[in-house]
């Protein structure tokens, strides 16, 4: 619970009222502050029932980014793209980050949160074999290789006595 709250606090500090948000690899919860009024909140995930249960989404699309890394959204549609604790499951991350850059508006921001947990049977080998620093560098490298983002920033948002939380973010140039 504390770790989820830390992610919500981070979003409260970074997102702005009225912003259009794309929640990639979304599910039943987006961890967005309940009192923050946003514009469009689009969810893209793999489970129809979970997406329908997410109260923050204004629309959703069932889509497998590993099968098709192209985002079904128009260019320059979003102010923020969020990936919450699921980056380790992408098998074509550089293609996905190029698509994130395409749908982000100039100075829009991609925000990727990660923790020490994952489903080992689903996470890519690079995440399973890397230590924490290696995982954070890998996420930053995805952003760099998309060739559309400013230097990534890493924030340690880990609450005391709870699961750790790190956030890697970058602005679209």
N, C-alpha and C positions, 0 to 999 in steps of 0.2 A: 504493500500500500504506500509506504513512504517513497519508494522509487517511482511509482506511477505519479504520485503527487509532485515529485521533483520535475518530472517531464512536463506536467501541466503548468507548473510555475515557469519553467523555461519558455514554453509556448506563450504564456501570458506576457513575458518580458519582450519577446521577439515579434510576435504577430501584432498586426494593427487592426483596429476596428474597420470593417468593410472590406478587408482583404479577401481575395479569392484564393482558396486553398485546395490543393490536390493531396489527398491522403493515399499514397501508394501502398500497396500490399495491406490494404485496410481490412478491418474485421468488425466486430461488434462494438468496438469503442475506439475513438480517435484521440483520447486524452486531451482534448481541447478544453480550455476553461469554459465552464457553462455560462458565465456572465459576459463573455466576450462575443459581441455581435459581429459576425463575419459576413462576407458576401456569399458567394457560392462556395460550398464545401463538397467537392466531388470525391467519391471513394472508388478506388479500383482495387479489387481483390479477387479471390478465387472461390469464395463461398457465398452464394446468393442469400442464404438464410442469415448469415452473420451481417452482411451488408445491409439487409433490410432491417435488422435489429438495431443498427447504429443510429441513434437519435440526432447526431450532429450532421449527418450527410443530407445534402439537398438533392443529390442524385448519385447514382452508383452504376458501375459497369463490372460485370464478371469477366475477368481477363487474366490469362496466364502469361506473365512477362517472360517466363522461361521458354515457352513455346513461341511467343511472338513479342519481341521487345519494343514494338512500335506502340506508342500511346495514342489512344483514339480521341485526341483532343486537338483543337486548333492551335496554331502558333500563337505565342504570346498571350495565353489565356489566364495564367496564374501568377500570383504574387509570391506564393510559397508552395513548395512541394515537400511533403513530410514522408519519411520512412521510419516507422517506429519498430525497433527491435526485430527487424526481419531482413536486413540487408544481406545477411550471411547465406540466404537461400537463393540469391540471384546467380544464374549460371552465365548470363551475358550482361554483366553489370556496366561495362563501358558503353555498350549500345543503349542501355536504359538511361544512363546519365546523359548521353547525347540527346536523347528524347526529352529528358527533364529540361535540359537547356533550351530545347526548341519550344516547349510549352511555357517556360518562365518568361515573364516580362523582364526588360533590362533592369538590373539591380534587384531582381527577384532573388529569393534565397531558397536553397535546398537545405533541409535540416534532417540529418540522419542520426537517430539515437541507437545506441547499442549497449549491451550488458555482457556479462560473462556466461549467460545461459544460451543454449541453443539445442535444437533437436539434432543430435549427431548424424542420424540417418538421412537428414535433409540438408544440412549445411554443406557448403562446398569444402573441398579438402583444404584449400588455402586458409579458411577460417579455423578448421579443426586443428591444423598443425601450427598455427601462429600463436604467439603469446599476445598479451594485451596490446603492447606497443605495435606489434606486427599487424594486428587487426585494424588498429586506428590508422596506421600508415596505408594499409590496403584501401580503406574507404577513401582516404584523401587522394590516393593515386587514381581511383576511379574518377574522381572529380577532375583531377588534372588532365587525364587522358581524354576527357570529353572536350577539352580545349575551348571551354566557354566560361570557365569560372575563375574568379580571383582565388588567391591562395586560401586553401581551407583552414578553418580555425577549429581547434579541439578544445572542448570544455569538459571538465570533470564536474559533473553535477551529482555525484554520489552522496546520498544522505547518510548520516551516521547510523550505524547498526541496522543497515538494510542492504539490499542488493545494489551493486555499483551501477552507475549510469554515466556513460560518456556520450557526448554529442559532437559530431563533426558537421560543420556547416560551411557553406560558401555562397557568395553572391554571383549572380550571372553578370558577366561583363557586357 
